[in-house]
Amino acid sequence: MKQLVLDLTAVPQPTLENFVSGRNTELVETLRKMLARGLSERFLYLWGGQGSGRSHLLQAVVNGCIARGEAAVYIARPVGEALEAELAQLDCVAVDDVERLAEDGQLALFNLYNALREARGMLLVAGDAPPTGLALRPDLVTRLSWGLVYQVHGLSDAEKGEALRRHAAARGFALSPEVRDYLLTRIQRDMRSLLVMLEALDRYSLATRRAVTVPLIRELLAKGSDGAGP
């Protein structure tokens, strides 16, 4: 059972469709237009706290580009890594956690920005603060400020509950208010952890042929903590 809980990290691939917008409706619509090449602007910077959904949105655009047959890549946690020159040949590059870039990575991102501008590629960057709040090279901060800049607002508890309800419905079961509230108060509150737990709960429910209830969650958590089998 511990194996089931801890190894179940595969949640649905991020898309714009499975992102619960909350207060980010304008941002999501902008990303849809960028993905469809319906905007002249090809550079966008997102900022928000941990768990706000900025990584989901970057990956969603990259996945959307790939689905369209375009060359795209998502780069996460680029600690001190120089970004490869070959990236300038891609249709879309998404760089997450820009605040973690060391000096060589900052210079590489600056050069990548200029190269993609010439090649008419798309660049999406995300960080934990607005451009002017980043401790990065001034010339890179200027570049990040030139394009569209959006704050990604985290979900309220009500919006997280709606996201869980929709995800459960997509897996074929109804999520009761009691189960939803228990997950929101007892599980790590970022959406990825909540969805991983919901996936594990669904699998355990199917394996034991029991309904998804609060007692079933308690049993799943207990088995996951002690490593016992079902």
N, C-alpha and C positions, 0 to 999 in steps of 0.2 A: 504493500500500500504506500509506503514511503517513496518507493520508486515512482509510483503513479503520480503522486503529488509533486515531487521535486523535479521530475524530468518532463513534466507536461508544460512546455514553454511555447508550444506552437499555437499561436492564436491566428485568426484570419489575417491575411496579408492586408496592410493598411491601404485603404482607398479613400477617395473623397466621399464615396457613397456611404461607407460605414463609419465615418467620423461624425460624432454628435456635435453639431455646430455651436449650440448655446449662444453666446454673445459674439461668435466668430462668423456670422452669416456672410457679412461683406467680404471677409478674407477668403472664405471657401469659394465664393462666387468668383473672386478675382483669380484664384488658382485654377478654377475650371476654365476661365477664359484664356489664361496663360497656357494651359495644357492644350487647348484647342487652337493655340496661336491666334487668338482673337484680340490680343493686346499688342500694342507696339512695344511696351516695356517688357524686357526680358531678364531683369535683375530684381530680386526681391529678398529682403531681409526680415526674418521673423525673430521675435524675442519673447521670452516668457519663462516662468519658473519651472522647476522640475515637475514633470507630470502634467504640464499644461496642454500637451498635445502637439508641440512643435515638431517633434521627431516623426510622429505619425503623419503630419502633413507633408513633410519633406519626402518621406518614403512613398506616400500616396502619389505625389506628382511623378516621382521616378518610376513607380510601377505603371502609372498611366502612360508615360512615354514609351516604356518597353512594350506595353500592350499595343501601342500604335506602330510598333516596328522600329522605333527610334533607339539610338544608343544613349543610355543614361546610367548614372551610377550615384549611389548614396554613400557618403563617407562619414562614419561616426567616430567620435572621440579621436580626432587627429592630433594626438599629443606629440608635438615636435616632428611630425612627419612632413617631409617636403612633398607637395602635391606634384604628381607626375605630369610632364609636359604633354603626354598623350591625351590627357583629359581635355585639352583644348579642342580635340577633334570630335568630341562627343556633342550630341544634341542638347543634353541637359546634365548638369552636375549639381548635386546637393551636398553641402558641407555642414555638418552639425557640430555643436559645441565649439564654435569658433573661438570662444574665450580661452580654450585650452591650447591653442596653437603657439608653439615656440617661435623664435625669431625666423628660423628657416622656413617654417610652414607659413608664417605671415607673408613673407616675401613671395613664396610660391603662389599663395592665394591672390596677392596683388597682381602678379604676372598673369595668372589664370583669368582673372577678371578682364584684363586688357585683351588677352588673346581671344576669349569668348566674345568680347565686344566686336572684334574684327571679324570673327568667324560666324557671327550672328547666332551663337549658341545661347542657352539659357542657364543662368546661375542662381541657385537658391541657397541662402546661408542662414543659419540659426544660431542664436546665442542666448545667454541668460540675462542680457541687458540691452537697452537700445544702443545703437552704434556709438554715440557720444559717451556712453558709460563703460565702454570696453577699454581695457588696458592693452591696446594694440598699437601698431605703427600708425601715426597720424594719417599717412597717405592711404592706408588700407581702410581706416575709419571713414575717411572722406569717400572712398569708393562705395563702401557699404551704405552710405547715406544717400548716394545718388539715385538709387533705384527706389522701388516701393518699400516702405517700412511699416510693418504691422506688429502690434502686440497680440500674442495669443493668450486669450483669457481662459483660465482653468474652469472646469465645470463645477457647478453647484452640486450639492448632494442630490437635488431633484433631477438634474440633468444626468448625473451618473446613474441614478436609478433607472432612468429612461433608457440609457445606453445598455444597461444590464438586461432590462426587459426585452429590448429589441434583439439582443444577442441570443438570449434564451429562446425567443420565438423562432429565430433563424435555425436553431438546433432542434426545434420541434417540441419544446415543452414550455409551459406557462410558469412564470416566476411570480410567486405570491408576494404580497407586500411584506409579510413577516420574514420571508427568506431574503428579500431585497434589503430590508432594513438591517437584518443581522449581518449580511455581507458588508454593508457600508459602515457598520460600527465595530466589527471584529476583525476585518481583514485590512491589510495595508491599503491605503486609500487611493493610490494611483490606479489609473484605468487598466494598465497592463496586468498588475497583480490581481485586480478584481476579475478580469476576463480569464486569466489563467486558472483562478480558483473556480470560476463558473464552469470552465471546460472540465476540470477535474471532478467537480460535483456531478456533472452530467454523465461522465463516464462511470463514476462509482454508482450512480443511480441505475444505470443500465446493467452494470455488472451484478448488482444485488437485487435487481428487479423491484426496487422500492421508489416511491415518489420522492421528489426533491422537497425536503422539509428542513426545518431548523435542527431537529434531532439528527438527521442524516449528515448535516454539516458538522455538528459536534463530533459525531462518530468518525467522519473523514479526517478531521483535524487531529483527533486523538490518535488514530492509526498512523497518520503521517508523522506525528511527533515521536511515537515509540517504535516505528519501523515494523509493526506487526502486520501480518497478512490479514485479508478480509475474512 
